[in-house]
Amino acid sequence: MGLGLAIGVFGVLILAHAAYSTIQYRGLLKIMEEEFSGPPMNVVLELIIGLILCMWAALTVPGKFLSIHPDSEENRVVSLSDNLDFMIFNHRGQLFPPEIEMKLKF
């Protein structure tokens, strides 16, 4: 995780440098009274490299992806906690009847 985090920080720094370079380039164009048509090629290259590094870090730093399938063995609850202090049975849900029959009439 340490390497992925370092690469992510490096990617963010590259993106920040590309933003600063673009602002500096626009300021230079204003002084020279020229029209801004887009950032220079080296800034576009920095943006692409920074984006790739940030995306790679975002996918590797969080860790292993878990299965979202309900039948997967990874999603089974092995045991419930023995602490019953947080179980609340007196709540607003008991005001409603357990079976609500709603029929849509057209």
PDB file as gemmi writes it, atoms N, CA and C in Angstrom:
CRYST1    1.000    1.000    1.000  90.00  90.00  90.00 P 1                      
ATOM      1  N   MET A   1       0.825  -1.192   0.000  1.00  0.00           N  
ATOM      2  CA  MET A   1       0.000   0.000   0.000  1.00  0.00           C  
ATOM      3  C   MET A   1       0.864   1.249   0.000  1.00  0.00           C  
ATOM      4  N   GLY A   2       2.043   1.201   0.570  1.00  0.00           N  
ATOM      5  CA  GLY A   2       2.903   2.366   0.641  1.00  0.00           C  
ATOM      6  C   GLY A   2       3.348   2.831  -0.731  1.00  0.00           C  
ATOM      7  N   LEU A   3       3.671   1.877  -1.623  1.00  0.00           N  
ATOM      8  CA  LEU A   3       4.101   2.234  -2.966  1.00  0.00           C  
ATOM      9  C   LEU A   3       2.946   2.842  -3.758  1.00  0.00           C  
ATOM     10  N   GLY A   4       1.774   2.254  -3.658  1.00  0.00           N  
ATOM     11  CA  GLY A   4       0.606   2.783  -4.371  1.00  0.00           C  
ATOM     12  C   GLY A   4       0.244   4.177  -3.899  1.00  0.00           C  
ATOM     13  N   LEU A   5       0.341   4.400  -2.607  1.00  0.00           N  
ATOM     14  CA  LEU A   5       0.044   5.734  -2.068  1.00  0.00           C  
ATOM     15  C   LEU A   5       1.070   6.750  -2.543  1.00  0.00           C  
ATOM     16  N   ALA A   6       2.329   6.362  -2.590  1.00  0.00           N  
ATOM     17  CA  ALA A   6       3.376   7.270  -3.069  1.00  0.00           C  
ATOM     18  C   ALA A   6       3.178   7.600  -4.549  1.00  0.00           C  
ATOM     19  N   ILE A   7       2.794   6.606  -5.336  1.00  0.00           N  
ATOM     20  CA  ILE A   7       2.538   6.851  -6.755  1.00  0.00           C  
ATOM     21  C   ILE A   7       1.321   7.763  -6.923  1.00  0.00           C  
ATOM     22  N   GLY A   8       0.301   7.593  -6.088  1.00  0.00           N  
ATOM     23  CA  GLY A   8      -0.868   8.465  -6.152  1.00  0.00           C  
ATOM     24  C   GLY A   8      -0.521   9.905  -5.805  1.00  0.00           C  
ATOM     25  N   VAL A   9       0.291  10.097  -4.793  1.00  0.00           N  
ATOM     26  CA  VAL A   9       0.715  11.454  -4.423  1.00  0.00           C  
ATOM     27  C   VAL A   9       1.551  12.063  -5.543  1.00  0.00           C  
ATOM     28  N   PHE A  10       2.434  11.256  -6.142  1.00  0.00           N  
ATOM     29  CA  PHE A  10       3.241  11.730  -7.259  1.00  0.00           C  
ATOM     30  C   PHE A  10       2.353  12.115  -8.446  1.00  0.00           C  
ATOM     31  N   GLY A  11       1.304  11.344  -8.711  1.00  0.00           N  
ATOM     32  CA  GLY A  11       0.361  11.669  -9.791  1.00  0.00           C  
ATOM     33  C   GLY A  11      -0.363  12.972  -9.532  1.00  0.00           C  
ATOM     34  N   VAL A  12      -0.756  13.201  -8.287  1.00  0.00           N  
ATOM     35  CA  VAL A  12      -1.430  14.458  -7.938  1.00  0.00           C  
ATOM     36  C   VAL A  12      -0.479  15.639  -8.106  1.00  0.00           C  
ATOM     37  N   LEU A  13       0.785  15.442  -7.729  1.00  0.00           N  
ATOM     38  CA  LEU A  13       1.771  16.508  -7.909  1.00  0.00           C  
ATOM     39  C   LEU A  13       2.001  16.810  -9.387  1.00  0.00           C  
ATOM     40  N   ILE A  14       2.011  15.789 -10.221  1.00  0.00           N  
ATOM     41  CA  ILE A  14       2.160  16.008 -11.660  1.00  0.00           C  
ATOM     42  C   ILE A  14       0.955  16.774 -12.202  1.00  0.00           C  
ATOM     43  N   LEU A  15      -0.255  16.424 -11.759  1.00  0.00           N  
ATOM     44  CA  LEU A  15      -1.450  17.153 -12.201  1.00  0.00           C  
ATOM     45  C   LEU A  15      -1.421  18.606 -11.743  1.00  0.00           C  
ATOM     46  N   ALA A  16      -0.950  18.840 -10.525  1.00  0.00           N  
ATOM     47  CA  ALA A  16      -0.851  20.215 -10.027  1.00  0.00           C  
ATOM     48  C   ALA A  16       0.175  21.008 -10.832  1.00  0.00           C  
ATOM     49  N   HIS A  17       1.281  20.362 -11.187  1.00  0.00           N  
ATOM     50  CA  HIS A  17       2.291  21.047 -11.995  1.00  0.00           C  
ATOM     51  C   HIS A  17       1.753  21.361 -13.384  1.00  0.00           C  
ATOM     52  N   ALA A  18       0.982  20.458 -13.957  1.00  0.00           N  
ATOM     53  CA  ALA A  18       0.396  20.706 -15.273  1.00  0.00           C  
ATOM     54  C   ALA A  18      -0.583  21.877 -15.209  1.00  0.00           C  
ATOM     55  N   ALA A  19      -1.354  21.969 -14.133  1.00  0.00           N  
ATOM     56  CA  ALA A  19      -2.281  23.093 -13.981  1.00  0.00           C  
ATOM     57  C   ALA A  19      -1.507  24.407 -13.848  1.00  0.00           C  
ATOM     58  N   TYR A  20      -0.446  24.385 -13.042  1.00  0.00           N  
ATOM     59  CA  TYR A  20       0.374  25.590 -12.875  1.00  0.00           C  
ATOM     60  C   TYR A  20       1.026  25.988 -14.193  1.00  0.00           C  
ATOM     61  N   SER A  21       1.499  25.016 -14.970  1.00  0.00           N  
ATOM     62  CA  SER A  21       2.124  25.310 -16.260  1.00  0.00           C  
ATOM     63  C   SER A  21       1.121  25.910 -17.241  1.00  0.00           C  
ATOM     64  N   THR A  22      -0.108  25.425 -17.202  1.00  0.00           N  
ATOM     65  CA  THR A  22      -1.135  25.971 -18.089  1.00  0.00           C  
ATOM     66  C   THR A  22      -1.462  27.409 -17.711  1.00  0.00           C  
ATOM     67  N   ILE A  23      -1.572  27.693 -16.430  1.00  0.00           N  
ATOM     68  CA  ILE A  23      -1.842  29.066 -15.985  1.00  0.00           C  
ATOM     69  C   ILE A  23      -0.689  29.983 -16.368  1.00  0.00           C  
ATOM     70  N   GLN A  24       0.528  29.519 -16.197  1.00  0.00           N  
ATOM     71  CA  GLN A  24       1.701  30.309 -16.559  1.00  0.00           C  
ATOM     72  C   GLN A  24       1.743  30.542 -18.076  1.00  0.00           C  
ATOM     73  N   TYR A  25       1.391  29.536 -18.855  1.00  0.00           N  
ATOM     74  CA  TYR A  25       1.371  29.662 -20.316  1.00  0.00           C  
ATOM     75  C   TYR A  25       0.317  30.667 -20.765  1.00  0.00           C  
ATOM     76  N   ARG A  26      -0.848  30.636 -20.134  1.00  0.00           N  
ATOM     77  CA  ARG A  26      -1.904  31.609 -20.491  1.00  0.00           C  
ATOM     78  C   ARG A  26      -1.475  33.028 -20.136  1.00  0.00           C  
ATOM     79  N   GLY A  27      -0.790  33.184 -19.002  1.00  0.00           N  
ATOM     80  CA  GLY A  27      -0.279  34.505 -18.636  1.00  0.00           C  
ATOM     81  C   GLY A  27       0.735  35.015 -19.647  1.00  0.00           C  
ATOM     82  N   LEU A  28       1.594  34.115 -20.129  1.00  0.00           N  
ATOM     83  CA  LEU A  28       2.569  34.490 -21.140  1.00  0.00           C  
ATOM     84  C   LEU A  28       1.883  34.895 -22.442  1.00  0.00           C  
ATOM     85  N   LEU A  29       0.817  34.178 -22.810  1.00  0.00           N  
ATOM     86  CA  LEU A  29       0.089  34.526 -24.026  1.00  0.00           C  
ATOM     87  C   LEU A  29      -0.611  35.877 -23.892  1.00  0.00           C  
ATOM     88  N   LYS A  30      -1.090  36.207 -22.697  1.00  0.00           N  
ATOM     89  CA  LYS A  30      -1.725  37.515 -22.489  1.00  0.00           C  
ATOM     90  C   LYS A  30      -0.710  38.638 -22.644  1.00  0.00           C  
ATOM     91  N   ILE A  31       0.502  38.402 -22.158  1.00  0.00           N  
ATOM     92  CA  ILE A  31       1.545  39.417 -22.293  1.00  0.00           C  
ATOM     93  C   ILE A  31       1.910  39.610 -23.767  1.00  0.00           C  
ATOM     94  N   MET A  32       1.981  38.510 -24.503  1.00  0.00           N  
ATOM     95  CA  MET A  32       2.323  38.575 -25.923  1.00  0.00           C  
ATOM     96  C   MET A  32       1.118  38.915 -26.786  1.00  0.00           C  
ATOM     97  N   GLU A  33      -0.052  39.050 -26.186  1.00  0.00           N  
ATOM     98  CA  GLU A  33      -1.317  39.377 -26.860  1.00  0.00           C  
ATOM     99  C   GLU A  33      -1.642  38.383 -27.972  1.00  0.00           C  
ATOM    100  N   GLU A  34      -1.543  37.104 -27.635  1.00  0.00           N  
ATOM    101  CA  GLU A  34      -1.907  36.041 -28.564  1.00  0.00           C  
ATOM    102  C   GLU A  34      -3.127  35.300 -28.028  1.00  0.00           C  
ATOM    103  N   GLU A  35      -3.790  34.580 -28.909  1.00  0.00           N  
ATOM    104  CA  GLU A  35      -5.006  33.833 -28.560  1.00  0.00           C  
ATOM    105  C   GLU A  35      -4.633  32.473 -27.970  1.00  0.00           C  
ATOM    106  N   PHE A  36      -5.363  32.067 -26.915  1.00  0.00           N  
ATOM    107  CA  PHE A  36      -5.139  30.755 -26.290  1.00  0.00           C  
ATOM    108  C   PHE A  36      -5.937  29.715 -27.056  1.00  0.00           C  
ATOM    109  N   SER A  37      -5.231  28.774 -27.683  1.00  0.00           N  
ATOM    110  CA  SER A  37      -5.918  27.725 -28.438  1.00  0.00           C  
ATOM    111  C   SER A  37      -5.858  26.380 -27.729  1.00  0.00           C  
ATOM    112  N   GLY A  38      -5.054  26.269 -26.707  1.00  0.00           N  
ATOM    113  CA  GLY A  38      -4.940  25.030 -25.959  1.00  0.00           C  
ATOM    114  C   GLY A  38      -3.588  24.968 -25.278  1.00  0.00           C  
ATOM    115  N   PRO A  39      -3.447  24.050 -24.344  1.00  0.00           N  
ATOM    116  CA  PRO A  39      -2.164  23.945 -23.644  1.00  0.00           C  
ATOM    117  C   PRO A  39      -1.097  23.338 -24.556  1.00  0.00           C  
ATOM    118  N   PRO A  40       0.157  23.584 -24.254  1.00  0.00           N  
ATOM    119  CA  PRO A  40       1.225  22.983 -25.065  1.00  0.00           C  
ATOM    120  C   PRO A  40       1.262  21.461 -24.906  1.00  0.00           C  
ATOM    121  N   MET A  41       1.974  20.814 -25.808  1.00  0.00           N  
ATOM    122  CA  MET A  41       1.988  19.347 -25.846  1.00  0.00           C  
ATOM    123  C   MET A  41       2.608  18.745 -24.587  1.00  0.00           C  
ATOM    124  N   ASN A  42       3.617  19.398 -24.008  1.00  0.00           N  
ATOM    125  CA  ASN A  42       4.232  18.827 -22.796  1.00  0.00           C  
ATOM    126  C   ASN A  42       3.259  18.849 -21.619  1.00  0.00           C  
ATOM    127  N   VAL A  43       2.359  19.833 -21.568  1.00  0.00           N  
ATOM    128  CA  VAL A  43       1.363  19.879 -20.503  1.00  0.00           C  
ATOM    129  C   VAL A  43       0.321  18.780 -20.710  1.00  0.00           C  
ATOM    130  N   VAL A  44      -0.064  18.541 -21.962  1.00  0.00           N  
ATOM    131  CA  VAL A  44      -1.011  17.453 -22.252  1.00  0.00           C  
ATOM    132  C   VAL A  44      -0.386  16.109 -21.875  1.00  0.00           C  
ATOM    133  N   LEU A  45       0.897  15.941 -22.152  1.00  0.00           N  
ATOM    134  CA  LEU A  45       1.586  14.714 -21.773  1.00  0.00           C  
ATOM    135  C   LEU A  45       1.634  14.557 -20.249  1.00  0.00           C  
ATOM    136  N   GLU A  46       1.888  15.655 -19.540  1.00  0.00           N  
ATOM    137  CA  GLU A  46       1.865  15.615 -18.069  1.00  0.00           C  
ATOM    138  C   GLU A  46       0.489  15.226 -17.550  1.00  0.00           C  
ATOM    139  N   LEU A  47      -0.554  15.774 -18.165  1.00  0.00           N  
ATOM    140  CA  LEU A  47      -1.921  15.446 -17.741  1.00  0.00           C  
ATOM    141  C   LEU A  47      -2.219  13.963 -17.928  1.00  0.00           C  
ATOM    142  N   ILE A  48      -1.803  13.402 -19.044  1.00  0.00           N  
ATOM    143  CA  ILE A  48      -2.067  11.986 -19.314  1.00  0.00           C  
ATOM    144  C   ILE A  48      -1.303  11.097 -18.327  1.00  0.00           C  
ATOM    145  N   ILE A  49      -0.031  11.425 -18.085  1.00  0.00           N  
ATOM    146  CA  ILE A  49       0.767  10.633 -17.143  1.00  0.00           C  
ATOM    147  C   ILE A  49       0.211  10.748 -15.728  1.00  0.00           C  
ATOM    148  N   GLY A  50      -0.153  11.974 -15.308  1.00  0.00           N  
ATOM    149  CA  GLY A  50      -0.728  12.170 -13.981  1.00  0.00           C  
ATOM    150  C   GLY A  50      -2.051  11.438 -13.813  1.00  0.00           C  
ATOM    151  N   LEU A  51      -2.876  11.453 -14.858  1.00  0.00           N  
ATOM    152  CA  LEU A  51      -4.156  10.748 -14.804  1.00  0.00           C  
ATOM    153  C   LEU A  51      -3.954   9.243 -14.681  1.00  0.00           C  
ATOM    154  N   ILE A  52      -3.018   8.702 -15.445  1.00  0.00           N  
ATOM    155  CA  ILE A  52      -2.747   7.257 -15.384  1.00  0.00           C  
ATOM    156  C   ILE A  52      -2.229   6.867 -14.004  1.00  0.00           C  
ATOM    157  N   LEU A  53      -1.320   7.668 -13.451  1.00  0.00           N  
ATOM    158  CA  LEU A  53      -0.778   7.341 -12.125  1.00  0.00           C  
ATOM    159  C   LEU A  53      -1.854   7.431 -11.037  1.00  0.00           C  
ATOM    160  N   CYS A  54      -2.704   8.450 -11.112  1.00  0.00           N  
ATOM    161  CA  CYS A  54      -3.772   8.593 -10.110  1.00  0.00           C  
ATOM    162  C   CYS A  54      -4.800   7.472 -10.223  1.00  0.00           C  
ATOM    163  N   MET A  55      -5.134   7.085 -11.443  1.00  0.00           N  
ATOM    164  CA  MET A  55      -6.095   5.990 -11.613  1.00  0.00           C  
ATOM    165  C   MET A  55      -5.506   4.672 -11.120  1.00  0.00           C  
ATOM    166  N   TRP A  56      -4.233   4.432 -11.396  1.00  0.00           N  
ATOM    167  CA  TRP A  56      -3.596   3.205 -10.922  1.00  0.00           C  
ATOM    168  C   TRP A  56      -3.571   3.164  -9.399  1.00  0.00           C  
ATOM    169  N   ALA A  57      -3.245   4.297  -8.784  1.00  0.00           N  
ATOM    170  CA  ALA A  57      -3.211   4.342  -7.319  1.00  0.00           C  
ATOM    171  C   ALA A  57      -4.605   4.174  -6.731  1.00  0.00           C  
ATOM    172  N   ALA A  58      -5.612   4.753  -7.373  1.00  0.00           N  
ATOM    173  CA  ALA A  58      -6.976   4.634  -6.854  1.00  0.00           C  
ATOM    174  C   ALA A  58      -7.478   3.196  -6.918  1.00  0.00           C  
ATOM    175  N   LEU A  59      -6.981   2.427  -7.870  1.00  0.00           N  
ATOM    176  CA  LEU A  59      -7.416   1.036  -7.980  1.00  0.00           C  
ATOM    177  C   LEU A  59      -6.607   0.080  -7.109  1.00  0.00           C  
ATOM    178  N   THR A  60      -5.391   0.446  -6.750  1.00  0.00           N  
ATOM    179  CA  THR A  60      -4.558  -0.476  -5.985  1.00  0.00           C  
ATOM    180  C   THR A  60      -4.504  -0.171  -4.491  1.00  0.00           C  
ATOM    181  N   VAL A  61      -4.670   1.068  -4.088  1.00  0.00           N  
ATOM    182  CA  VAL A  61      -4.533   1.423  -2.668  1.00  0.00           C  
ATOM    183  C   VAL A  61      -5.656   0.855  -1.810  1.00  0.00           C  
ATOM    184  N   PRO A  62      -6.935   0.890  -2.233  1.00  0.00           N  
ATOM    185  CA  PRO A  62      -7.985   0.409  -1.327  1.00  0.00           C  
ATOM    186  C   PRO A  62      -7.868  -1.056  -0.936  1.00  0.00           C  
ATOM    187  N   GLY A  63      -7.277  -1.890  -1.738  1.00  0.00           N  
ATOM    188  CA  GLY A  63      -7.100  -3.288  -1.358  1.00  0.00           C  
ATOM    189  C   GLY A  63      -7.895  -4.222  -2.245  1.00  0.00           C  
ATOM    190  N   LYS A  64      -8.182  -5.404  -1.704  1.00  0.00           N  
ATOM    191  CA  LYS A  64      -8.855  -6.450  -2.461  1.00  0.00           C  
ATOM    192  C   LYS A  64     -10.343  -6.145  -2.595  1.00  0.00           C  
ATOM    193  N   PHE A  65     -10.861  -6.315  -3.805  1.00  0.00           N  
ATOM    194  CA  PHE A  65     -12.292  -6.145  -4.030  1.00  0.00           C  
ATOM    195  C   PHE A  65     -13.034  -7.380  -3.526  1.00  0.00           C  
ATOM    196  N   LEU A  66     -14.179  -7.163  -2.908  1.00  0.00           N  
ATOM    197  CA  LEU A  66     -14.992  -8.257  -2.402  1.00  0.00           C  
ATOM    198  C   LEU A  66     -16.110  -8.576  -3.385  1.00  0.00           C  
ATOM    199  N   SER A  67     -16.607  -9.776  -3.321  1.00  0.00           N  
ATOM    200  CA  SER A  67     -17.666 -10.209  -4.214  1.00  0.00           C  
ATOM    201  C   SER A  67     -18.987  -9.551  -3.836  1.00  0.00           C  
ATOM    202  N   ILE A  68     -19.773  -9.203  -4.845  1.00  0.00           N  
ATOM    203  CA  ILE A  68     -21.088  -8.608  -4.578  1.00  0.00           C  
ATOM    204  C   ILE A  68     -22.218  -9.612  -4.766  1.00  0.00           C  
ATOM    205  N   HIS A  69     -21.882 -10.834  -5.133  1.00  0.00           N  
ATOM    206  CA  HIS A  69     -22.903 -11.852  -5.317  1.00  0.00           C  
ATOM    207  C   HIS A  69     -23.420 -12.330  -3.962  1.00  0.00           C  
ATOM    208  N   PRO A  70     -24.741 -12.421  -3.801  1.00  0.00           N  
ATOM    209  CA  PRO A  70     -25.285 -12.819  -2.492  1.00  0.00           C  
ATOM    210  C   PRO A  70     -24.984 -14.264  -2.123  1.00  0.00           C  
ATOM    211  N   ASP A  71     -24.698 -15.114  -3.094  1.00  0.00           N  
ATOM    212  CA  ASP A  71     -24.435 -16.522  -2.799  1.00  0.00           C  
ATOM    213  C   ASP A  71     -22.967 -16.804  -2.526  1.00  0.00           C  
ATOM    214  N   SER A  72     -22.138 -15.775  -2.545  1.00  0.00           N  
ATOM    215  CA  SER A  72     -20.708 -15.958  -2.343  1.00  0.00           C  
ATOM    216  C   SER A  72     -20.410 -16.309  -0.890  1.00  0.00           C  
ATOM    217  N   GLU A  73     -19.435 -17.167  -0.690  1.00  0.00           N  
ATOM    218  CA  GLU A  73     -19.054 -17.573   0.661  1.00  0.00           C  
ATOM    219  C   GLU A  73     -18.359 -16.447   1.422  1.00  0.00           C  
ATOM    220  N   GLU A  74     -17.807 -15.463   0.704  1.00  0.00           N  
ATOM    221  CA  GLU A  74     -17.121 -14.355   1.361  1.00  0.00           C  
ATOM    222  C   GLU A  74     -18.098 -13.429   2.087  1.00  0.00           C  
ATOM    223  N   ASN A  75     -19.370 -13.458   1.711  1.00  0.00           N  
ATOM    224  CA  ASN A  75     -20.347 -12.532   2.275  1.00  0.00           C  
ATOM    225  C   ASN A  75     -21.117 -13.109   3.455  1.00  0.00           C  
ATOM    226  N   ARG A  76     -20.825 -14.301   3.877  1.00  0.00           N  
ATOM    227  CA  ARG A  76     -21.568 -14.937   4.958  1.00  0.00           C  
ATOM    228  C   ARG A  76     -21.166 -14.353   6.309  1.00  0.00           C  
ATOM    229  N   VAL A  77     -22.165 -14.168   7.166  1.00  0.00           N  
ATOM    230  CA  VAL A  77     -21.906 -13.708   8.523  1.00  0.00           C  
ATOM    231  C   VAL A  77     -21.626 -14.945   9.372  1.00  0.00           C  
ATOM    232  N   VAL A  78     -20.447 -14.980   9.968  1.00  0.00           N  
ATOM    233  CA  VAL A  78     -20.051 -16.169  10.715  1.00  0.00           C  
ATOM    234  C   VAL A  78     -20.767 -16.214  12.053  1.00  0.00           C  
ATOM    235  N   SER A  79     -20.760 -15.114  12.771  1.00  0.00           N  
ATOM    236  CA  SER A  79     -21.428 -15.097  14.065  1.00  0.00           C  
ATOM    237  C   SER A  79     -21.935 -13.695  14.348  1.00  0.00           C  
ATOM    238  N   LEU A  80     -22.971 -13.631  15.136  1.00  0.00           N  
ATOM    239  CA  LEU A  80     -23.509 -12.344  15.555  1.00  0.00           C  
ATOM    240  C   LEU A  80     -22.884 -11.956  16.889  1.00  0.00           C  
ATOM    241  N   SER A  81     -22.851 -10.684  17.138  1.00  0.00           N  
ATOM    242  CA  SER A  81     -22.260 -10.246  18.399  1.00  0.00           C  
ATOM    243  C   SER A  81     -23.180 -10.598  19.569  1.00  0.00           C  
ATOM    244  N   ASP A  82     -22.576 -10.813  20.720  1.00  0.00           N  
ATOM    245  CA  ASP A  82     -23.334 -11.165  21.912  1.00  0.00           C  
ATOM    246  C   ASP A  82     -23.832  -9.931  22.652  1.00  0.00           C  
ATOM    247  N   ASN A  83     -23.470  -8.765  22.186  1.00  0.00           N  
ATOM    248  CA  ASN A  83     -23.862  -7.524  22.838  1.00  0.00           C  
ATOM    249  C   ASN A  83     -25.276  -7.150  22.396  1.00  0.00           C  
ATOM    250  N   LEU A  84     -26.239  -7.290  23.284  1.00  0.00           N  
ATOM    251  CA  LEU A  84     -27.629  -6.996  22.949  1.00  0.00           C  
ATOM    252  C   LEU A  84     -28.016  -5.558  23.297  1.00  0.00           C  
ATOM    253  N   ASP A  85     -27.056  -4.742  23.740  1.00  0.00           N  
ATOM    254  CA  ASP A  85     -27.365  -3.362  24.115  1.00  0.00           C  
ATOM    255  C   ASP A  85     -27.826  -2.520  22.933  1.00  0.00           C  
ATOM    256  N   PHE A  86     -27.398  -2.858  21.730  1.00  0.00           N  
ATOM    257  CA  PHE A  86     -27.716  -2.045  20.572  1.00  0.00           C  
ATOM    258  C   PHE A  86     -28.915  -2.566  19.790  1.00  0.00           C  
ATOM    259  N   MET A  87     -29.526  -3.630  20.253  1.00  0.00           N  
ATOM    260  CA  MET A  87     -30.724  -4.134  19.594  1.00  0.00           C  
ATOM    261  C   MET A  87     -31.944  -3.408  20.149  1.00  0.00           C  
ATOM    262  N   ILE A  88     -32.671  -2.731  19.282  1.00  0.00           N  
ATOM    263  CA  ILE A  88     -33.823  -1.931  19.697  1.00  0.00           C  
ATOM    264  C   ILE A  88     -35.067  -2.533  19.049  1.00  0.00           C  
ATOM    265  N   PHE A  89     -36.034  -2.892  19.894  1.00  0.00           N  
ATOM    266  CA  PHE A  89     -37.258  -3.476  19.382  1.00  0.00           C  
ATOM    267  C   PHE A  89     -38.439  -2.519  19.466  1.00  0.00           C  
ATOM    268  N   ASN A  90     -38.307  -1.430  20.200  1.00  0.00           N  
ATOM    269  CA  ASN A  90     -39.361  -0.428  20.288  1.00  0.00           C  
ATOM    270  C   ASN A  90     -38.998   0.733  19.351  1.00  0.00           C  
ATOM    271  N   HIS A  91     -39.566   0.694  18.167  1.00  0.00           N  
ATOM    272  CA  HIS A  91     -39.276   1.735  17.191  1.00  0.00           C  
ATOM    273  C   HIS A  91     -40.547   2.048  16.411  1.00  0.00           C  
ATOM    274  N   ARG A  92     -40.468   3.033  15.541  1.00  0.00           N  
ATOM    275  CA  ARG A  92     -41.652   3.479  14.806  1.00  0.00           C  
ATOM    276  C   ARG A  92     -42.173   2.453  13.822  1.00  0.00           C  
ATOM    277  N   GLY A  93     -41.375   1.488  13.464  1.00  0.00           N  
ATOM    278  CA  GLY A  93     -41.801   0.481  12.509  1.00  0.00           C  
ATOM    279  C   GLY A  93     -42.923  -0.391  13.021  1.00  0.00           C  
ATOM    280  N   GLN A  94     -43.092  -0.491  14.341  1.00  0.00           N  
ATOM    281  CA  GLN A  94     -44.152  -1.337  14.880  1.00  0.00           C  
ATOM    282  C   GLN A  94     -45.523  -0.680  14.764  1.00  0.00           C  
ATOM    283  N   LEU A  95     -45.589   0.592  14.392  1.00  0.00           N  
ATOM    284  CA  LEU A  95     -46.877   1.259  14.196  1.00  0.00           C  
ATOM    285  C   LEU A  95     -47.582   0.763  12.949  1.00  0.00           C  
ATOM    286  N   PHE A  96     -46.819   0.300  11.984  1.00  0.00           N  
ATOM    287  CA  PHE A  96     -47.405  -0.160  10.738  1.00  0.00           C  
ATOM    288  C   PHE A  96     -47.740  -1.640  10.846  1.00  0.00           C  
ATOM    289  N   PRO A  97     -48.827  -2.049  10.239  1.00  0.00           N  
ATOM    290  CA  PRO A  97     -49.158  -3.473  10.264  1.00  0.00           C  
ATOM    291  C   PRO A  97     -48.094  -4.276   9.515  1.00  0.00           C  
ATOM    292  N   PRO A  98     -47.856  -5.510   9.930  1.00  0.00           N  
ATOM    293  CA  PRO A  98     -46.793  -6.284   9.299  1.00  0.00           C  
ATOM    294  C   PRO A  98     -47.036  -6.577   7.828  1.00  0.00           C  
ATOM    295  N   GLU A  99     -48.279  -6.723   7.433  1.00  0.00           N  
ATOM    296  CA  GLU A  99     -48.583  -7.000   6.027  1.00  0.00           C  
ATOM    297  C   GLU A  99     -49.429  -5.868   5.483  1.00  0.00           C  
ATOM    298  N   ILE A 100     -48.877  -5.122   4.596  1.00  0.00           N  
ATOM    299  CA  ILE A 100     -49.607  -4.014   3.965  1.00  0.00           C  
ATOM    300  C   ILE A 100     -49.965  -4.459   2.554  1.00  0.00           C  
ATOM    301  N   GLU A 101     -51.257  -4.510   2.304  1.00  0.00           N  
ATOM    302  CA  GLU A 101     -51.702  -4.881   0.958  1.00  0.00           C  
ATOM    303  C   GLU A 101     -52.022  -3.603   0.206  1.00  0.00           C  
ATOM    304  N   MET A 102     -51.217  -3.319  -0.756  1.00  0.00           N  
ATOM    305  CA  MET A 102     -51.432  -2.129  -1.584  1.00  0.00           C  
ATOM    306  C   MET A 102     -51.766  -2.585  -2.994  1.00  0.00           C  
ATOM    307  N   LYS A 103     -52.907  -2.133  -3.462  1.00  0.00           N  
ATOM    308  CA  LYS A 103     -53.311  -2.467  -4.808  1.00  0.00           C  
ATOM    309  C   LYS A 103     -53.441  -1.175  -5.590  1.00  0.00           C  
ATOM    310  N   LEU A 104     -52.873  -1.177  -6.754  1.00  0.00           N  
ATOM    311  CA  LEU A 104     -52.955  -0.010  -7.623  1.00  0.00           C  
ATOM    312  C   LEU A 104     -54.211  -0.124  -8.465  1.00  0.00           C  
ATOM    313  N   LYS A 105     -55.003   0.918  -8.448  1.00  0.00           N  
ATOM    314  CA  LYS A 105     -56.234   0.925  -9.234  1.00  0.00           C  
ATOM    315  C   LYS A 105     -56.036   1.850 -10.425  1.00  0.00           C  
ATOM    316  N   PHE A 106     -56.314   1.334 -11.565  1.00  0.00           N  
ATOM    317  CA  PHE A 106     -56.179   2.142 -12.780  1.00  0.00           C  
ATOM    318  C   PHE A 106     -57.527   2.485 -13.334  1.00  0.00           C  
TER     319      PHE A 106                                                      
END                                                                             
